[in-house]
Amino acid sequence: MDSLDDSKSIELKTFNGETKPEVSSQETSPTPLQASPQRAPEVPFQPSEGMKVTPCSYCRLNLQHPQSAYFVQCPSCKAMTAARALNSMHCCFCRRLVYYPAEASFVRCSCGSTFNIMSQAPNNN
């Protein structure tokens, strides 16, 4: 075998028998690190008109959605996040836990029963 010096390149054999020249060490010398430019201060995300921003309940990613949305699904972790204030109650017939918007006056359970929420509110007299 010949002795190797820096001016010669080395050939490598691949699995299919082809030979490729290896890059010599002179060509791959590391470049000195450059100072990174000053970053501008981060500005809080501003949603567009008619939109609202809610953090994901699982991964805390900011989710932009219409203001009328009740739930938003995160594209990253697929978790569902409530976009509005929700109340909950148990259905009187099937005992399922039903979530509904706080401003709702009627709630329908998945079993088909409907409830008037205003008639179930406590009396403040």
N, C-alpha and C positions, 0 to 999 in steps of 0.2 A: 504494500500500500504506500502511496505517496504521502509525504507529510503535507499537512494543510497549512496554508498561510492565509492571511486576511484578504488577499487580493483574489483568491479563487473562490468560486461558488461551489456548493455541494449539490449534487443531484439526489433527489428522493425518489424511491420507487413506490408507486401506488399499488393497490390491490389488483387492479386490472393490468399491471405490467408497464404502465406508462411511466415515464420519468419526467419529473418537474424540477426545475432549478430552485434551490432554496435561496431566500433572500439573505444576502450577506449581512453580517453584524454591523457593518459600516452604514448601511442604508436604513437600519432600524434604530438608530440612536435616539434616545428619548429627547423630546423637545422640552425646554425649560417651561415651568408653569407660568402662565401669564396671570396677571392680577385681573380678577373679574371686575367688570364695571359695576358701579354702585347701582343697587336696585331701587326703584321707586317705591315709596311706602305703599302697602297694599290698601286699596280702597274697598270698603264693604260692597258686596254684590248688590246692585240695584235692579230689582225686577222691572220688567217692562209694564206699561200701563195695563191695568186690568188683571195683573198677575200677582201672585203672592209667593213667598219663599218659606218653606217649612223644612227643618232638618229631619233627616231620616231617623226613625226611632231606633234603628239597629246600628247603622254604620256612620251616622251623623253627617252624611253628604247633604248639601243644600239642594232641595227639590223645588223647582219652579213649577207652579200649577195655576190654573184659573182660580179666581177667588170663590167661585161657586162650587168647587170640588169638595166632597166630603172625605174622600180617601185618596191617597196618592201612593203608587207603587214605585219603589226605588229601582232604577234600571241596573244598579250595581249588585245589590244583595237580594232583590225581589221581595223585600219586606213591605208590608202595607202600613202606612202611617196615617193617622187621623189628621185631617187638615182643618177641622173645625172642632169646637167643643161638643162632646158627645155625652149623653146620659145613657144609663142602662136600666133594664128592668127584666124580671122573669115573666114569661108568658103565663097567664093564669090557667091555660089548658094543657100545654105540653111541658112547661117548666124550663124552656130554653131561655138562655140569656140573650136578650135582644138589645142591640145598641141603636140609638137614634139621635138625630141632631137635637141640640138643646132647644131650638126654636120650633120644633115640630109640635103640632097639636094632635095628630093621629099617628099611630104606629101599627104596622102590619107585621105579624110574625110569619115565619116561613111555613107554619102549619096552616095558615090562612085566616087566623083570628085577627080582628082589628080592635084597637083600643083607643079611646079618647083620653089623651094624656091630661087635658085640662080638668076633666072630672075627677082624676086621681090625685090632683095637687092638694096639699094640706090646706085646711081652712085657717086663715089667719085672723079670725074674729076674736 
